[in-house]
Every structure is written in C-alpha cells, then in structure tokens.
Amino acid sequence: MTLSDSAANRDLLTYLCARATRGSGGPYEQDGWELHTHPDLVERLGEIARSDRAVVAVYGYAVLEQKGVAVVVALGTSHLLFRLRAAPEGVVAATPIEPLCGNGRGWHAVDAWSSDARRLVALVKDARRHANTLEDSDLG
C-alpha cells in the first residue's frame, strides 16, 4: 500500500514536499529523496507499529499508513506525529510541528525516545482506528 493523495493526506503531503530534498546518489536516500528521518527512528516506528509493512517512504520521511491514510509520521531524530482525535495522554510531548499540529488538524507531536514503548504501541492502534473513521469530507 502507498499513501494516497486524498484530502485526508493533503496537509501532510504539502508539508513534507515543501521540506524535501532530491537525492544526489548518496547513502542517506530512499526512493530518490534525501532522508529526513533518522534510521534509528525508522526502526523505532517499525517496532511500535509491530510491522514495517505499512511504513512507507514519503519525500524522505517515514510514514505509517492505514489504507492509504497517514497515521504516524517520523521526523528527524525523535519526533513522532500521531493522527488522533484528541491529544494523547501518558506520553512525553514533543515540540509541535506547525502547521500540522494545532488548529484542529489532528496531528500530535510525541517524543519517540522519552515515551514508554507500550504506550506508543497503544497510540499506533488508536491512530489506526481513527484513520478508519476518517472521510475526505471530514478533512478537506
């Protein structure tokens, strides 16, 4: 599965594309884009997702998708953005990423390393359930 270009993903794709850098053949690239997610964080995302099948590369960022909808995004070395109905509890918040966090966009920034892995696994499940309820009319 790949990430769809539906209204559900529009804000995220715009944000990632604007910050993307085309690769030049170096070792830190994926699908022709320079990596903007540290490999350790990609591994952490795969661990909490309980599978790396649904982790896709989008403009050099690691994104966990559910039926074509982005549910978790790994940024830099420690940021995980979860698409959730409400702010998560029981985790260490990370600096919000504007313009994705706030304003009812549904993205919440979490520190991947300071937060308990079991709680992050539960948030992945919550984000997947939330994605299953989203319709394009709700997002765009």
C-alpha positions as CSV (number, residue, x, y, z in Angstrom):
1,M,0.0,0.0,0.0
2,T,1.1,3.5,-0.6
3,L,0.0,6.9,0.7
4,S,-3.0,8.3,-1.2
5,D,-3.1,11.9,-2.4
6,S,-6.6,12.3,-1.0
7,A,-7.8,15.2,1.1
8,A,-7.0,13.1,4.2
9,N,-3.3,13.5,3.4
10,R,-3.2,16.8,1.7
11,D,-1.8,19.0,4.5
12,L,0.8,16.4,5.4
13,L,2.0,15.9,1.8
14,T,2.2,19.6,1.3
15,Y,4.3,20.0,4.4
16,L,6.7,17.1,3.6
17,C,7.1,18.0,-0.1
18,A,8.0,21.6,0.8
19,R,10.8,20.4,3.0
20,A,12.0,17.6,0.8
21,T,15.4,17.4,-0.9
22,R,16.0,15.4,-4.1
23,G,18.8,12.9,-3.6
24,S,22.1,13.0,-5.4
25,G,23.0,9.4,-5.2
26,G,24.3,9.4,-1.6
27,P,23.9,6.7,1.0
28,Y,21.2,8.5,3.0
29,E,18.4,8.4,0.5
30,Q,15.3,6.5,-0.2
31,D,13.3,6.5,-3.4
32,G,15.3,9.4,-4.8
33,W,14.8,11.6,-1.7
34,E,17.3,12.6,0.9
35,L,16.3,11.1,4.3
36,H,14.8,13.4,6.8
37,T,14.1,10.7,9.3
38,H,17.0,9.1,11.2
39,P,17.3,5.4,10.6
40,D,17.0,4.7,14.3
41,L,13.7,6.5,14.4
42,V,12.5,4.5,11.3
43,E,13.4,1.3,13.3
44,R,11.5,2.6,16.4
45,L,8.5,3.3,14.2
46,G,8.6,-0.2,12.8
47,E,8.8,-1.6,16.3
48,I,5.8,0.3,17.7
49,A,3.8,-0.4,14.5
50,R,4.5,-4.1,15.1
51,S,5.3,-4.3,11.4
52,D,7.3,-2.4,8.9
53,R,5.0,-3.4,6.1
54,A,2.9,-0.3,6.4
55,V,5.8,2.1,6.9
56,V,6.4,3.9,3.6
57,A,8.9,6.5,2.5
58,V,7.3,9.8,1.5
59,Y,9.7,12.6,0.3
60,G,12.4,11.1,2.6
61,Y,10.2,10.8,5.7
62,A,9.0,7.5,7.3
63,V,5.2,7.4,7.4
64,L,2.9,4.7,8.8
65,E,-0.2,4.4,6.7
66,Q,-3.6,2.7,7.2
67,K,-5.5,2.0,4.0
68,G,-3.7,4.9,2.3
69,V,-4.1,7.4,5.1
70,A,-1.1,8.6,7.0
71,V,-1.5,7.8,10.7
72,V,2.0,8.3,12.2
73,V,4.9,10.3,10.8
74,A,8.6,10.1,11.9
75,L,10.5,13.3,11.7
76,G,14.2,14.0,12.4
77,T,15.7,12.1,15.2
78,S,12.9,11.9,17.8
79,H,9.6,13.3,16.6
80,L,6.6,11.1,16.0
81,L,3.4,12.7,14.9
82,F,0.2,10.8,15.6
83,R,-3.1,11.5,13.9
84,L,-5.6,11.2,16.7
85,R,-9.0,12.5,17.6
86,A,-7.6,14.1,20.9
87,A,-4.3,14.9,22.4
88,P,-2.6,11.7,23.7
89,E,-2.1,11.1,27.4
90,G,0.7,9.2,29.2
91,V,3.4,10.2,26.7
92,V,6.1,12.9,26.6
93,A,5.0,15.7,24.2
94,A,7.4,17.0,21.6
95,T,7.6,20.4,20.1
96,P,4.5,20.8,17.9
97,I,5.2,20.9,14.2
98,E,3.4,23.8,12.6
99,P,1.3,23.9,10.5
100,L,0.4,20.2,11.1
101,C,-0.3,20.4,14.9
102,G,-3.0,22.6,16.3
103,N,-5.9,24.3,14.6
104,G,-7.9,21.1,14.6
105,R,-5.5,19.4,12.1
106,G,-5.4,16.2,14.3
107,W,-1.7,15.7,14.5
108,H,0.0,15.4,17.9
109,A,3.8,15.5,18.5
110,V,5.3,12.9,20.8
111,D,8.9,12.3,21.8
112,A,9.8,8.8,20.5
113,W,12.5,8.1,23.0
114,S,11.2,9.6,26.2
115,S,7.8,7.9,25.9
116,D,7.1,4.3,27.0
117,A,7.1,1.9,24.0
118,R,3.9,0.1,25.2
119,R,2.1,3.4,25.3
120,L,3.4,4.3,21.8
121,V,2.1,0.9,20.6
122,A,-1.3,1.7,22.0
123,L,-1.2,5.1,20.3
124,V,-0.5,3.4,16.9
125,K,-3.6,1.3,17.4
126,D,-5.6,4.4,18.3
127,A,-4.3,6.3,15.2
128,R,-5.2,3.3,13.0
129,R,-8.7,3.1,14.4
130,H,-9.1,6.9,14.0
131,A,-8.0,6.7,10.3
132,N,-10.6,4.1,9.7
133,T,-13.3,6.6,10.7
134,L,-12.0,9.5,8.5
135,E,-13.7,10.5,5.4
136,D,-12.4,13.1,2.9
137,S,-15.4,15.3,3.7
138,D,-14.2,15.4,7.4
139,L,-10.8,16.7,6.3
140,G,-10.9,19.0,3.5
